[in-house]
Amino acid sequence: MDVSTREAIAHYNLGNTLADLGRLEDAAASYRKAIAAKPDLIEAHYNLSNTLKDLGRLEEALVSVIKSIKINPIVEARELFVEITKKIDVNTWDRSLVQLVINAILEPWGRPSDSIQIACRLLKTDNEFLQILDQSQDSNAEDLLTIISKKDFDFVTLLRTMLCSIPIEDAKIERLLTLLRFHLLKVAESEILTNNQKEEITPLYCFLAQQCFINEYVYFQTTEEIDLSRQLRDRLTKAIEEGSRVSEYLVIAVACYFPLYSIAEKLLNQRWSNNIKDVLKLQIQEPLEELNLRASIPVLTSIDNQVSLAVQSQYEENPYPRWMRLPEKSGKQLLNSYIQSKFPLIMFRRLSDDLNPEILIAGCGTGQHPIETVQRFHGAKILAVDLSMSSLAYAKRKTIELDIESIEYAQADLLKLGSVNRTFDVIESTGVLHHLENPFEGWEVLISLLRPNGFMKLGFYSELARRDISRVRELISKAGIGSSYQEIRDFRKQLLEIKNLKDYGFTTNSSDFFSTSTFRDLLFHVQEHRMTLPVLANFCKDHNLNFLGFEIDSSVKKSYTSRFPNDPSATDLYNWHIYEKEYPDTFLGMYHFWIQKT
């Protein structure tokens, strides 16, 4: 080992010690000295990026983590890039940053939804796109829409990546895409009226059709659009039945308004360009695979509780959420080690054997949760249950696609899981209990299935954090608005047009606003309870559950421990209640926390 390497490692180790002591500025200085001595010391680059992020110096952290990725794109660095870019603002178009964001979405480096906001911000720093966005607010900008669909602008690759990956979370961009879709509809109608079929459709329209399917046709439709789209759908159906030649423009125009699997399965048998094939795979082939998989999913319990049946009906209609890609996690951890790393200041009872933990995911939805869990824990064997067979079939298709074999899917009502005669080392249920008729009854069922010293990860809605949601739900209830597709589209438009959004700001800014299933889950759910921390604290005390801690951003935890220095482990839920009242947006997502059965 040469002198510079020894010097670099000494500074690196000192940096780690200083970071552990909370001396972040000094730690950052030591990491910089390590990098100066050995510029390719990847660990020093990564730890410097993390330290700068914890210090709130996000611009410096971003520069540092990009250097780290260029030296060696380790999984941890790519994940940190996603975490930093979720919080950072950008003011100029940066080609190299754009390419990294595209890679982060497509490979992916995290959930693509974690990168959609930075993608939207970057898109709106491109001068040509900004000009188009401004001009498109004029609904008569037909010439502009034609130009957008045909010309290759600098921003097109980023826009296409976004369109085929995740619902786009920006109301202005949505407005542009809504107009572009209507423009396509009229182009397809013109093609039919003039009997002049174009050679090959513009690729951007194919990506738009993917976006419309991914967001479950959430965009507003005028009466004229509804009538015209139905006419073209009927024309497409008739042409397929008669075996007539079908134009690409007609297929994609219809695909922007209706899922093709419901009307046009025979399209799979015809020759198409690759862009069309991608749309048909998404809208026909994959839904048919899910339909075939349903028969292979066992039913563990009956479902007869009226609230459970209503919730099941909602998720059969709108499986939640629709997702495209997940990253592969590196370095699976043993369960005890994971809990220790998550909550280093907590005393907990270690499982005597955590080599092959048996895990229950109660309410697995469309599979993101169990897949991420099986990628996290060494030797994990998972039973993932849900009310909705549509969600389970989606989850199983994606699990097969990722070549994962250690997840067992089954349909069951959480309230009846006691009848399966199985117990588990870990139970995770982060989106179900607050949708039960009695959340605490369901929680007690899960406790009965948890082995002694077993761990439980739960999620509940916060009464304080969802105050905006409560106002909007009250508005919906008073107006008697239903949850049909058209009513959801109309109500979204109504919310966007409210001039004073003070009382509804969280709703329209939420990522859940931008797809039908998530919007319905956010505002139209058939059953929702919201909790307070003292209520959760009392339940844990009454049932001998040891609260281990929240899964929460490190900056929030740092702020909390500054406010309550006598609670360094951040486990006093009554203190957290005080903190939440002072900062009511702390748990905008949910209370996500771990407990242990003692």
Secondary structure by P-SEA (a helix, b strand, c coil): ccaaaaaaaaaaaaaaaaaaacaaaaaaaaaaaaaaacccaaaaaaaaaaaaaaacaaaaaaaaaaaaaaacccaaaaaaaaaaaaccccccccaaaaaaaaaaaaacccccccaaaaaaaaaaacaaaaaaaaaaccccaaaaaaaaacccccaaaaaaaaaaccccccaaaaaaaaaaaaaaaaaaaaaaaaccccccccaaaaaaaaaaaaacccccccaaaaaaaaaaaaaaaaaaaacccccaaaaaaaaacccccccccccccccccaaaaaaaaaccaaaaaaaaaccccccccccccaaaaaaaaaaaacccccccbbbbbcccccaaaaaaaacccbbbbccccccbbbbbbccccccaaaaaaaacccbbbbbbbcccaaaaaaaaaaaaaaccccbbbbbbcccccccccccccbbbbcccccccccaaaaaaaaaaaccccbbbbbbbbbcccaaaaaaaaaaaaaacccccaaaaaaaaaaaaaccccccccccccccccccaaaaaaaccccbbbbbcaaaaaaaaaaaccccccccccaaaaaaaaaacccccccccaaaaaaaaaaccccccccccbbbbcc
